[in-house]
């Protein structure tokens, strides 16, 4: 599903304009990112949890040259689906 298709679903389901649905979706994604940047965790009951995880520094390999490279430690966004979302998917 594309962003445009999701906007159409939101628009029809909530009986609002596509422009307003797009603003709502953009606001949601922007604010999730903003909260994760601060290190906050976002839990949406029956849907899932967005959180930040730390990835350790490690050694990797360049697939083109085979050269060994050092990959820096970093923080990455994660999502853990809730029970209801898992049930919907199965």
N, C-alpha and C positions, 0 to 999 in steps of 0.2 A: 504494500500500500504506500502511496506517495503522500506527501504533505497535502497536496491539493485534494486528494481523495478523502483524507482524514478531515479536512476543513468542510468538505461537502457533507460528510456524515454528521459532524457536530452541528452544522447549520440546519440540517433537516431534523435532527433529534431534538434540538433546543428551540426550533422554530425562530431562528434569528438569521440575519443577513450573513452572507459569506464573508463580507468585510469584517463584521464584528467577530465572527468565529475565528478568523485569521488573527485578529488582534488578541483574542483570548489565548489561542494556542501559542503565539509568539511570546506573550507575557509569561505564560506558564514555563516555557522552555528557558526563557531568559532568567527568570527568578530561580528555577532549579539550579542552573549554572552558577548564579550569584551565591546561592546558599552553599553549594558544594565548594566554591572557591574559599569561603570562610571556614570550611571544615565542618559545617553542620550536616546532620543526617535528616532526610525527609522521608517520613513514613506515611503512605497512603493506605489506610486500612483496606484489606481485601484486594489490594492491587500489588503493592510491593514497597521496597525501601531503596532509595537512592543514597549512596554514601561514598566516601573517599577512602581509598586503600593506598598504602605505601608499597611501592615495588622496590626491592633492594637492588643495589648496583650488581651487575653481573658481567660475565664475559660472553661475547657473542662472536659470530663469524659472518663476514661479508660473503653473501652467496655467489657473487660474481668473481671475486678474486680469491676467496678462501682465507683471506687475512683475518687474524684474530683482532677484535676490537673490544673496547671497554664501553659498556652501556651504563650511563649514569642512573642513580636512584631517582625516582620520581613518584609523584602522586597521580593516581588514575581514578576516574569515576567508575563506580560499580552499581549494579542493580540486582537486587535479590527479589524474585517474584514472590508474592503472597500465595497463600493456599488457594484462594478463590481463582486467581489468575491461572495457577497451575491446573486447576480442575477444568476451567474453560478451554484450555489448550488441549486437553486430552479427550 
